Amino acid sequence: MANHTFNLWLDNDSLPTFTQNTARPILERETFAARSVWFALILVALVLCTVTVIFTSLRAVWAIHFGSKHGGKPPTAPCFVPFIGHTMSFVLDTSGFMKSMAQFFGDVPFRLNLVGETVYYIPHGDVIHSWFTNSRHQTTQPFLIAASRDALGLSLSDMEILARDGSGENRKPAPGYEHIHPDHRLFYTSFRDARALLTGPALDSLAAQFIAYFTRRLQSTVEFQKDEWTGIPDLYIWFRDMMFCCVVETFCGEHLLSLNPDFVQEFWTFSSYFHLLLRRPPRWLAPKAYHAREKAVESVRRWREHAAKHSQQNGERLTDSIGSDPYWGSPLMRGRSIMLKKGGFSEDGAARLDLGMIFATSANLVTATFWALFGIHGTDPSVIPRIRDEISPCFNPTTGGLVHLKALTKKPLLGSVCNEALRYSVNTMPAAKTLVPDLKIGKWTIPEKNVTMISMARHGSYDPAFWNQGRPISSPSTPTAQTQYEHPVDTFWAERFLEYDDDQKFHGHFFPYGRGVKMCPGRFFSNKAMAAAIAIAMNEFDFELDPNAVGVKVPKPDTRCLPGGTLPPDRCVPGRIRRRPRRGLRD
């Protein structure tokens, strides 16, 4: 009986009429009150966001017009959400957000408020030229340490070894580090050895070794026959793997690849995730990225163990010798092995740092060289015979067809192609922290010490107001329309750099290797290797892009890989290859 009565009360239809009439208004009032609270919260949020964006926009506009006259600090970029600032926009769409802000501020540096950190953006042109000029008052060390932690997976104990070196990259230690042991000056030693072993006679030896490796590899490929075209599913992957093997053999010797037959694929898989790893995603969100890195690290560790066991050079002090070690490879890598051992790094940490060095010496160089080759064959057909006319006299049949590098680097059209490839595909994000307060950047002042400054190379490289775009092909039909040119900045034009015969003329618009005293020490090797690889490849083979695949939508640099140095193609590049006849000097 009790259960029966309880079930009746649970049934709405069985509730007494007076109970239903009493409860319904109460429920309706509670629902209305809840909805009113939510509506009020949403309204307050919208008002706060609207006021925030109006206030920050007006403040930015005022600072743009009047701030520089007083040597003030850069304006803060407009933001929509208070307290969070620009964090969400920066994280979710770095490239798009930075492009829109750079267009809004023009040549004015601006400030971003990210959660827990203030970042200043330095625009291209005169302002970034001033930034590079003051590079001695800045340091890139925190970003190198962060990249070692995030992209390479350096352990905490090995991280502490890097972090304790605050002596800087200059010969004279920074204040407070005058008594640091020379073996613990890791950043200075790295830059010193790179400058010594990537210039002068050591550079010539290294470049000659690369030329020998690359020529031998291309001449020994058996899948291509004279007068017969062979289809290639992706020319980028084919060329990438060919050149990468030769760069690795040049720097690390032949044992790294012979001990690890899958290292080429392991490395490029890791490289494709490099920009993602820099963002430190949880392992469960990006398991493939972390797995790819560990595979590549294991291969480098295996090579290092083999080299340490068999090489007779492990205990020698590094000199500027131009000879190579059969196990460690170049003097640069042999010197690194000595430095990392004396520095106290674990074997795992040393392998991860060497993987980073392999990435630095090859990933950007190889990809940029492909873009040069693609630009020659994928744009103006008249460029191919003109390039061949330049490079043909540079090959000596008495030396097995090896290219004469000194003569090659003086060819103007080839030089223009190499620079255009860097302009077209490089999207580095230079970053540094201030070492002093009130750092002057042009007309502006960065007041804080130890604050981050960044820029984006692509904004200067794609500035239509600066770059040579050929002849105009149409006039603007309306006051807001822009003149159309033959060769817009978002296309590859082999002759674009023929107009620029002095590096100073770029003045803050073209800096693929950075600028100032911290400019990339490997730039001389990269320039020589790029020119040599293009000449050797075109001397050995004819290339054709597949018009049915490429003509529909031309491959472009993949801007999703940011920050990522030289951007790979955003799609496959199918084509075909034919071996050219061997007859002394080829025409």
C-alpha positions in Angstrom: 0.0 0.0 0.0 2.8 2.4 0.9 4.7 1.7 -2.3 1.5 2.1 -4.4 0.9 5.5 -2.8 4.5 6.6 -3.4 4.3 5.6 -7.1 1.1 7.7 -7.5 2.9 10.8 -6.2 5.7 10.3 -8.7 3.2 10.4 -11.5 2.7 14.0 -12.6 -0.8 13.2 -13.7 -1.7 11.9 -10.2 -0.5 15.1 -8.5 -3.2 17.1 -6.8 -4.3 20.1 -8.8 -3.4 22.6 -6.1 0.2 21.2 -6.1 0.7 21.5 -9.8 -0.7 25.0 -9.8 1.6 26.0 -7.0 4.9 24.4 -8.3 4.6 25.5 -12.0 5.0 29.3 -11.3 7.9 28.6 -8.9 9.7 26.5 -11.5 9.0 29.1 -14.2 10.4 31.9 -12.0 13.6 29.9 -11.2 14.1 29.1 -14.9 13.6 32.8 -15.8 16.0 33.8 -13.1 18.7 31.4 -14.3 18.3 32.6 -17.8 18.5 36.1 -16.7 21.8 35.4 -14.9 23.3 33.8 -17.9 22.1 36.6 -20.2 23.6 39.2 -17.8 26.9 37.3 -17.7 27.0 37.1 -21.5 26.1 40.8 -21.8 28.8 41.8 -19.3 31.4 39.7 -21.2 30.4 41.3 -24.5 30.6 44.7 -23.0 34.0 44.0 -21.5 35.3 42.6 -24.8 33.9 45.5 -26.8 35.4 48.1 -24.4 38.7 46.2 -24.4 39.0 46.1 -28.2 38.0 49.8 -28.6 40.3 51.0 -25.8 43.3 48.9 -27.0 42.7 50.0 -30.7 42.5 53.7 -29.8 45.6 53.4 -27.6 47.5 51.6 -30.5 46.4 54.3 -33.0 47.6 57.0 -30.7 51.0 55.3 -30.1 51.5 54.8 -33.8 51.1 58.5 -34.5 52.7 60.0 -31.4 54.6 57.3 -29.5 57.8 57.3 -31.5 58.2 61.1 -31.2 58.9 60.7 -27.5 61.0 57.6 -27.8 58.2 55.6 -26.1 57.7 51.9 -25.8 55.9 50.1 -28.7 52.1 50.1 -28.5 50.2 47.1 -27.4 48.3 45.3 -30.2 44.5 45.5 -30.0 42.9 42.5 -28.3 39.3 41.3 -27.8 39.5 39.2 -24.6 40.7 41.0 -21.4 43.3 39.2 -19.2 44.0 36.5 -21.7 45.3 39.1 -24.2 46.6 37.7 -27.5 47.3 34.2 -26.3 44.5 32.3 -28.1 45.0 34.1 -31.4 48.7 33.6 -31.3 48.5 29.9 -30.5 45.7 28.9 -32.8 46.7 30.8 -35.9 50.2 32.2 -35.5 50.8 33.0 -39.1 47.4 34.6 -39.8 47.3 36.6 -36.6 50.9 38.0 -37.0 50.2 38.9 -40.6 47.1 40.9 -39.7 48.8 42.7 -36.8 51.9 43.5 -39.0 49.6 45.0 -41.6 47.8 47.0 -39.0 51.0 48.5 -37.5 53.1 48.8 -40.6 56.6 49.8 -39.7 55.8 50.2 -36.0 56.9 47.5 -33.5 54.2 46.3 -31.2 53.6 44.5 -28.0 51.8 41.2 -27.4 50.4 40.1 -24.1 50.6 36.3 -23.8 49.7 34.5 -20.7 52.8 34.8 -18.4 55.0 36.7 -20.9 55.3 39.9 -22.8 56.5 39.7 -26.4 57.6 42.5 -28.8 57.2 42.1 -32.5 59.9 43.9 -34.6 58.7 44.7 -38.2 60.9 44.4 -41.3 62.7 47.4 -42.8 64.6 50.1 -40.9 63.3 48.9 -37.5 64.6 45.3 -37.8 67.8 46.6 -39.3 68.3 48.6 -36.0 67.4 45.5 -34.0 70.1 43.4 -35.8 72.6 46.2 -35.3 72.0 46.0 -31.5 72.4 42.2 -31.4 75.3 42.4 -28.9 72.8 43.5 -26.3 70.6 40.5 -26.9 70.8 36.7 -26.5 69.3 33.8 -28.3 70.4 31.3 -25.6 67.0 30.8 -23.9 65.4 29.8 -27.2 68.2 27.4 -28.0 67.7 25.8 -24.6 63.9 25.7 -25.1 64.3 24.1 -28.5 66.6 21.5 -27.1 64.1 20.6 -24.4 60.9 20.7 -26.6 62.0 19.6 -30.1 64.9 17.3 -29.1 63.6 16.0 -25.7 66.7 16.9 -23.7 66.5 15.5 -20.1 66.4 17.8 -17.1 70.0 16.9 -16.0 71.3 17.7 -19.5 69.2 20.9 -19.6 70.9 22.0 -16.4 74.3 21.8 -18.0 73.1 24.1 -20.8 71.4 26.5 -18.4 74.4 26.9 -16.1 76.4 28.4 -19.0 75.5 32.1 -18.8 78.9 33.2 -20.2 77.5 34.1 -23.6 78.7 33.5 -27.1 81.5 36.1 -27.1 85.2 35.4 -26.4 85.0 37.4 -23.2 82.7 35.8 -20.6 79.7 37.8 -19.5 79.9 39.6 -16.2 79.6 37.2 -13.3 81.0 34.3 -15.4 84.7 35.4 -15.6 85.9 32.3 -13.7 83.8 29.7 -15.6 85.8 26.6 -16.7 86.5 26.7 -20.4 84.9 23.2 -20.8 81.6 24.7 -19.6 81.5 27.5 -22.1 79.3 25.5 -24.5 77.7 28.3 -26.5 80.9 30.1 -27.1 82.7 26.9 -28.0 79.9 25.9 -30.5 79.9 29.3 -32.2 83.7 29.6 -32.2 84.2 26.1 -33.8 81.4 26.7 -36.3 83.0 30.0 -37.4 86.4 28.4 -37.7 85.4 25.2 -39.4 82.8 26.6 -41.8 85.0 29.3 -43.3 88.3 29.5 -45.1 90.2 26.3 -46.1 88.0 24.1 -43.9 84.9 25.4 -45.8 86.6 24.7 -49.1 87.4 21.2 -48.1 83.9 20.6 -46.8 82.3 21.9 -50.0 84.6 19.8 -52.2 83.6 16.7 -50.2 79.9 17.5 -50.6 80.4 18.0 -54.4 82.2 14.6 -54.6 79.5 12.8 -52.7 76.6 14.4 -54.6 78.2 13.9 -58.0 79.0 10.2 -57.3 75.5 9.5 -56.0 73.7 11.0 -59.0 76.0 9.4 -61.5 75.6 6.0 -59.8 71.8 6.0 -59.9 70.7 3.2 -62.2 67.0 3.8 -62.5 67.4 6.6 -65.1 68.6 5.9 -68.6 69.7 8.2 -71.4 66.9 9.3 -73.7 64.3 7.6 -71.5 61.9 9.4 -69.2 61.2 7.8 -65.8 58.2 8.9 -63.8 58.6 10.1 -60.2 55.6 10.3 -57.9 57.1 13.2 -55.9 60.2 15.0 -57.2 60.6 16.7 -53.8 61.0 13.5 -51.9 63.4 12.0 -54.5 65.6 15.1 -54.5 65.3 15.6 -50.8 66.5 12.1 -49.9 69.4 12.3 -52.5 70.8 15.5 -51.2 70.2 14.8 -47.6 72.3 11.6 -47.7 75.2 13.6 -49.2 75.0 16.4 -46.6 75.0 13.8 -43.8 78.0 12.0 -45.3 79.8 15.3 -45.6 79.3 16.3 -42.0 79.0 12.9 -40.2 80.8 10.5 -42.5 79.4 7.4 -44.1 78.9 5.2 -41.1 75.8 7.0 -39.8 73.8 5.9 -42.9 75.4 2.5 -43.2 74.6 1.6 -39.6 71.1 3.0 -39.9 69.5 2.2 -43.3 66.2 3.8 -42.3 67.7 7.0 -40.9 66.7 9.1 -44.0 63.0 8.3 -43.5 63.3 8.6 -39.7 64.9 12.0 -40.0 62.3 13.5 -42.4 59.4 12.1 -40.3 60.9 13.8 -37.3 61.5 17.0 -39.3 57.8 17.1 -40.4 56.9 17.1 -36.7 59.6 19.6 -35.6 57.3 22.7 -35.5 54.7 20.7 -33.6 57.2 19.5 -31.0 58.2 23.1 -30.3 54.7 23.7 -29.0 55.1 21.0 -26.4 51.9 19.0 -27.0 51.1 16.2 -24.5 52.4 12.8 -25.6 48.9 11.4 -25.8 47.9 14.1 -28.3 51.0 13.6 -30.6 52.3 10.1 -30.1 53.6 9.8 -33.7 55.7 13.0 -33.3 57.4 11.7 -30.1 57.9 8.3 -31.6 59.5 9.7 -34.7 61.9 11.7 -32.6 62.9 8.8 -30.5 63.6 6.6 -33.5 65.9 9.3 -35.0 67.7 9.8 -31.6 68.3 6.1 -31.3 70.0 6.0 -34.8 72.2 8.9 -33.9 73.1 7.3 -30.6 74.0 4.0 -32.4 76.3 6.0 -34.7 78.0 7.9 -31.8 78.7 4.6 -29.9 80.3 3.1 -33.0 82.4 6.3 -33.7 83.5 6.4 -30.0 84.6 2.8 -30.1 86.5 2.9 -33.3 87.8 6.4 -33.8 91.4 7.3 -32.7 90.5 11.0 -32.5 88.4 11.0 -29.3 91.1 12.4 -27.0 92.6 15.0 -29.4 92.1 18.7 -29.0 90.1 20.2 -31.8 92.2 22.2 -34.3 91.3 23.9 -37.6 92.3 20.8 -39.4 90.5 20.3 -42.8 90.9 16.5 -42.6 87.9 14.3 -42.0 87.6 11.4 -39.5 86.3 8.2 -41.1 83.9 7.6 -38.1 83.0 11.1 -36.8 83.1 12.7 -40.3 83.9 16.4 -40.5 86.2 18.2 -37.9 83.0 20.0 -36.8 81.3 16.9 -35.6 84.5 15.4 -34.2 84.9 18.7 -32.3 81.4 18.5 -31.0 81.9 15.0 -29.7 84.9 16.3 -27.6 82.9 19.4 -26.4 79.9 17.4 -25.4 82.0 14.8 -23.5 84.0 17.4 -21.6 80.8 19.3 -20.9 79.4 16.4 -19.0 76.4 15.5 -21.1 74.9 12.0 -20.9 75.2 9.9 -24.1 71.5 10.3 -24.6 71.8 14.1 -24.3 74.8 14.1 -26.7 72.8 12.1 -29.3 69.9 14.5 -29.1 72.1 17.5 -29.5 73.8 16.0 -32.5 70.4 15.3 -34.0 69.7 19.0 -33.6 73.0 19.8 -35.4 72.1 17.4 -38.3 68.7 19.2 -38.5 70.4 22.6 -38.6 72.9 21.6 -41.3 70.6 19.8 -43.6 66.8 20.4 -43.3 66.6 24.0 -44.4 69.4 23.7 -47.0 67.9 20.7 -48.7 64.4 22.1 -48.9 65.6 25.5 -50.2 67.7 23.8 -52.9 64.6 21.9 -54.1 62.7 25.1 -54.4 65.4 26.6 -56.5 65.3 23.5 -58.8 61.5 23.7 -58.9 61.5 27.4 -59.7 63.9 26.8 -62.7 61.7 24.0 -64.2 58.3 25.1 -63.1 58.1 28.8 -64.2 59.7 30.3 -67.3 60.9 27.6 -69.7 63.6 30.0 -71.1 65.4 29.9 -67.7 66.6 26.3 -68.2 68.9 26.8 -71.2 70.2 30.1 -69.7 71.2 28.3 -66.5 72.8 25.6 -68.5 74.8 28.1 -70.5 76.1 29.5 -67.2 77.0 26.2 -65.5 78.4 24.3 -68.5 81.9 25.9 -68.5 82.2 25.2 -64.8 82.5 21.4 -65.3 85.9 19.9 -65.9 85.9 16.5 -67.7 89.4 15.8 -66.6 88.2 15.6 -62.9 85.4 13.2 -63.5 82.9 15.9 -64.2 83.3 17.7 -60.8 82.1 21.3 -60.8 84.5 24.2 -60.3 82.8 25.8 -57.3 84.6 29.2 -57.4 83.6 29.8 -61.0 80.0 28.6 -60.3 79.4 31.0 -57.4 80.0 34.0 -59.7 77.2 33.2 -62.1 74.6 36.0 -61.8 71.4 34.1 -62.9 72.2 31.0 -60.7 72.9 33.3 -57.8 69.6 35.1 -58.3 67.8 31.7 -58.4 69.4 30.6 -55.1 68.4 33.9 -53.4 64.9 33.8 -54.8 64.5 30.2 -53.4 65.5 31.5 -50.0 63.1 34.6 -50.3 60.3 32.4 -51.5 60.4 29.5 -49.1 62.1 30.7 -45.8 59.9 31.6 -43.0 62.1 31.8 -40.0 61.0 33.6 -36.8 64.1 35.3 -35.3 63.8 35.6 -31.5 66.0 37.1 -28.8 65.8 38.4 -25.2 67.1 41.7 -24.2 70.2 41.8 -21.9 69.9 45.5 -21.0 66.9 47.7 -20.1 65.8 50.6 -22.4 67.1 49.0 -25.5 66.8 51.4 -28.5 65.1 49.9 -31.6 65.0 52.7 -34.1 62.8 55.4 -32.7 61.3 53.1 -30.1 62.5 51.9 -26.7 62.1 48.4 -25.2 62.0 49.3 -21.5 62.2 45.8 -19.9 65.3 43.7 -19.5 65.0 39.9 -20.3 61.9 40.4 -22.5 61.3 38.5 -25.7 61.5 40.1 -29.2 60.5 38.2 -32.3 60.0 38.9 -36.0 58.9 36.9 -39.1 61.2 36.8 -42.2 58.3 36.1 -44.5 56.7 39.6 -43.9 59.8 41.3 -45.3 60.4 38.7 -48.1 56.8 39.2 -49.4 56.6 43.0 -49.1 55.2 44.1 -52.5 56.2 47.7 -51.9 59.9 46.7 -51.7 60.6 43.9 -54.1 61.2 43.9 -57.9 58.0 42.5 -59.5 58.8 43.1 -63.1 56.6 45.2 -65.4 53.1 46.3 -64.6 50.4 44.4 -66.5 47.4 46.3 -65.4 46.6 49.7 -63.8 44.3 50.0 -60.8 40.7 50.5 -61.8 39.6 52.0 -58.5 41.5 54.1 -55.9 41.7 51.1 -53.6 42.9 48.6 -56.2 46.5 47.7 -56.6 48.7 47.6 -59.7 49.2 44.1 -61.0 52.7 43.0 -62.0 54.2 40.2 -64.1 55.9 38.5 -61.1 54.1 39.1 -57.8 56.0 38.4 -54.6 54.0 35.3 -53.9 55.4 33.6 -57.1 58.9 32.3 -57.9 60.8 34.5 -60.4 64.3 33.5 -61.3 65.4 37.0 -62.3 64.1 38.9 -59.3 67.5 39.3 -57.7 69.4 40.4 -60.8 68.4 43.9 -59.8 70.1 43.7 -56.4 73.9 43.6 -56.6 74.6 44.7 -53.0 73.4 42.9 -49.9 72.9 46.2 -48.1 70.2 47.1 -50.5 67.9 44.5 -48.8 68.0 46.6 -45.6 65.8 44.5 -43.3 63.7 42.8 -46.0 65.8 39.7 -46.7 67.5 37.8 -43.8 67.2 34.0 -44.3 70.3 33.5 -42.1 69.5 36.2 -39.6 71.7 39.3 -39.2 74.3 40.8 -36.8 77.0 39.0 -34.8 74.7 36.0 -34.3 74.2 35.4 -38.0 74.1 31.7 -39.0 77.7 30.5 -39.2 76.7 27.8 -41.7 75.5 30.3 -44.4 78.7 30.0 -46.5 78.4 26.3 -46.8 74.7 26.5 -47.5 75.2 29.0 -50.4 78.0 26.9 -51.9 76.2 23.6 -51.5 72.9 25.0 -53.0 74.6 26.3 -56.1 76.6 23.1 -56.6 73.7 20.8 -56.1 71.6 22.7 -58.7 74.4 22.7 -61.2 75.3 19.0 -60.7 71.6 17.9 -60.9 71.0 19.9 -64.1 74.2 18.6 -65.6 73.2 15.0 -64.9 69.5 15.0 -65.6 66.6 16.6 -67.4 63.6 17.3 -65.2 60.0 17.8 -66.2 57.0 18.6 -63.9 53.8 16.7 -64.6 51.6 19.4 -66.2 48.4 17.5 -65.5 49.1 17.5 -61.7 51.2 20.7 -61.2 49.4 22.9 -63.7 46.1 22.6 -61.9 47.4 24.0 -58.6 51.1 25.0 -58.3 52.8 23.7 -55.1 53.4 26.5 -52.6 55.5 26.6 -49.4 53.4 25.1 -46.6 52.8 27.9 -44.2 51.3 25.5 -41.6 54.9 24.5 -40.7 55.6 27.6 -38.5 58.0 28.2 -37.0 59.8 26.0 -39.4 62.7 27.6 -41.3 62.4 26.6 -44.9 58.9 25.5 -45.7 58.3 22.3 -47.7 55.8 22.0 -50.5 52.2 21.9 -49.5 51.5 19.0 -51.9 53.2 16.3 -54.0 55.3 17.4 -56.9 55.0 14.6 -59.6 57.2 14.7 -62.6 59.8 12.7 -64.6 63.6 12.5 -65.0 65.8 11.6 -67.9 69.6 11.1 -67.8 71.5 13.5 -70.0 74.2 12.2 -72.3 77.8 12.1 -71.0 80.1 13.9 -73.4 82.8 15.9 -71.6 81.4 19.4 -71.2 77.6 19.1 -71.5 75.5 21.6 -73.4 
